[in-house]
């Protein structure tokens, strides 16, 4: 299975592609999509660059699924809104290519990759390098995107099993209809 990981950002969006065969992870590609060459006030053009860039990555590497980092509220609400719009452009690009998309928080990614939800960027970079047997550490944004892909490789199968088990238990225990359990 080929997984595309995305670390969304309005100025720099990281992407990472890995192949997964059982428990074996193999690096395919990583990089960034930048909008810094555009005027800061030209939000529509910047979102288009992200949308088109994700489409190009998807066309070139043909992933089977994608995973995207969930964005939390920052201290600056305006920055959070802009980041949310960048994330929306990335998600829209992925689903317009008919890719299934999983979402993980930075905390989940850090726990899966570095073993601690409070891991620093440098720790994540070092562990991504180690897990994927890379000759050097990838850049920060690409490293986070590869970390999201690794998280999905580790957690995706387990989450699918839990979802299937949850669907089975719902049939056994009843469903909500009109606000009542039947």
C-alpha positions in Angstrom: 0.0 0.0 0.0 1.3 3.5 -0.8 0.4 6.3 1.6 0.7 10.0 1.0 1.1 12.1 4.2 0.4 15.8 4.3 1.5 18.4 6.8 -0.7 21.4 5.7 0.6 25.0 5.9 -0.3 28.1 4.1 3.3 29.1 3.4 4.8 25.6 3.3 2.9 22.3 3.0 5.0 19.2 3.5 4.3 15.9 1.7 5.7 12.4 2.2 5.1 9.2 0.4 5.9 5.7 1.8 5.2 2.2 0.7 4.0 -0.3 3.3 4.3 -4.0 3.0 3.2 -5.7 6.3 5.4 -4.0 8.9 8.0 -2.9 6.4 8.1 0.8 5.6 9.9 2.1 2.5 10.6 5.7 1.6 9.3 6.8 -1.8 9.5 10.6 -1.8 9.1 13.8 0.2 9.2 17.5 -0.3 7.3 20.7 0.2 4.8 22.9 -1.7 5.5 26.5 -1.1 3.5 29.7 -1.6 6.1 32.1 -0.4 6.6 33.4 -4.0 3.1 34.9 -4.0 1.9 38.0 -2.2 0.8 37.3 1.4 -2.5 39.0 0.7 -3.4 36.8 -2.3 -5.0 34.0 -0.4 -7.0 32.5 -3.4 -3.8 32.2 -5.5 -1.9 30.6 -2.6 -4.8 28.1 -2.0 -4.7 27.2 -5.8 -1.0 26.5 -5.6 -1.6 24.1 -2.7 -4.5 22.4 -4.5 -2.6 22.0 -7.7 0.5 20.9 -5.9 -1.3 18.1 -4.1 -2.8 17.1 -7.4 0.6 16.9 -9.0 2.0 14.8 -6.1 -0.9 12.5 -6.3 -0.6 12.1 -10.1 3.2 11.5 -9.9 3.3 9.0 -7.0 -0.2 7.4 -7.3 -0.9 6.7 -3.6 -3.6 4.3 -2.5 -4.7 6.6 0.4 -3.7 9.7 2.3 -3.3 11.0 5.8 -3.4 14.6 6.9 -2.5 16.4 10.1 -5.3 17.9 12.1 -4.9 21.5 12.9 -5.6 22.9 16.3 -6.3 26.5 17.4 -3.2 28.6 17.8 -2.8 31.7 19.9 -3.5 33.9 16.9 -7.1 33.2 15.6 -6.4 34.8 12.2 -3.4 32.4 11.7 -5.6 29.5 12.7 -8.3 30.5 10.1 -5.7 30.8 7.4 -4.1 27.5 8.3 -7.6 25.9 8.2 -8.2 27.2 4.7 -4.8 25.8 3.6 -5.8 22.4 5.1 -9.2 22.6 3.4 -7.5 23.1 0.0 -5.3 20.1 0.7 -8.2 17.9 1.8 -10.3 19.0 -1.2 -7.4 18.2 -3.6 -7.1 14.7 -2.0 -10.8 13.8 -2.1 -11.2 15.2 -5.7 -8.7 12.6 -6.7 -10.9 9.9 -5.0 -8.4 9.2 -2.2 -9.6 8.0 1.2 -8.2 10.4 3.8 -7.4 9.7 7.4 -6.7 12.4 9.9 -4.2 12.5 12.9 -3.2 15.1 15.4 0.4 16.2 15.9 0.3 14.5 19.3 -0.8 11.2 17.7 1.9 11.4 15.1 4.6 12.2 17.7 3.5 9.3 19.8 3.5 6.9 16.9 6.9 8.1 15.5 8.9 9.2 18.5 7.1 7.5 21.4 6.2 10.8 23.1 3.5 13.3 22.3 5.8 16.0 23.5 8.6 15.1 21.1 10.4 18.1 19.5 10.7 18.5 15.8 14.3 17.4 15.8 13.3 14.1 17.6 10.6 13.5 15.0 13.1 14.1 12.2 15.6 11.7 13.7 13.0 9.0 14.1 11.7 9.4 10.6 15.2 9.1 9.3 15.7 6.0 11.4 12.4 4.3 10.6 12.7 4.9 6.8 16.5 4.2 6.7 17.3 7.6 5.1 20.8 8.9 4.6 19.9 12.2 6.3 17.1 13.8 8.1 14.3 15.3 5.9 13.3 18.9 6.3 10.8 19.8 9.1 7.7 20.0 7.0 8.5 16.9 4.9 9.5 15.0 8.1 6.1 15.8 9.7 4.3 14.6 6.5 6.3 11.4 6.5 5.5 11.0 10.2 1.8 11.4 9.4 2.1 8.7 6.7 4.0 6.4 9.2 1.3 7.0 11.8 -1.3 5.9 9.3 0.7 2.8 8.3 0.8 1.8 12.0 -2.6 2.9 13.1 -4.7 2.6 9.9 -5.1 -1.2 10.0 -5.9 -1.2 13.7 -8.5 1.6 13.3 -10.1 -0.2 10.4 -10.5 -3.3 12.6 -11.9 -1.2 15.4 -14.4 0.4 13.1 -15.5 -2.9 11.7 -15.9 -4.2 15.3 -17.9 -1.1 16.2 -20.2 -1.6 13.2 -20.8 -5.2 14.3 -21.5 -4.2 17.9 -24.0 -1.5 16.7 -26.0 -4.1 14.9 -26.1 -6.3 18.1 -27.0 -3.5 20.5 -29.5 -1.5 18.5 -29.5 1.8 16.6 -30.9 5.2 17.1 -34.1 6.0 15.2 -35.8 9.2 15.9 -33.9 9.8 19.1 -34.8 6.4 20.6 -32.9 3.1 20.8 -34.7 0.3 19.0 
